[in-house]
């Protein structure tokens, strides 16, 4: 699993050196943000169904789309939000990289779903996050960073 700690250790090991002061500072920064990440994870788990349905409604609107496609898209949005939730707990992008991004384009292509729909959905969630009602300012920033990471991976 890729987290800040494992990334720093693996990077130093691959370079044949001990972790540097800047490596340790990046780990410390991750620990310092842990409270905000855990708040974001907690709030996301509370609001995940609402975020999913609002994003789906935004993307599909009142158009007559095949229900099977809407169901697949809803399932996938929910799945990626759960992976983001897991990333917030671990403090790294490993879960999203390993279980979400690696084969995502192929799965979406096979299901005949446009990648643009996912980008729109996650952009909608990011842009419509209600701070402070959904989560605090810093927790929201942590959540939005991972949404941006996912959006950029899809683009």
Helices and strands as residue ranges (DSSP letters): H 4-14, H 21-32, H 34-60, H 67-90, H 94-96, I 97-101, H 104-110, H 115-127, H 137-154
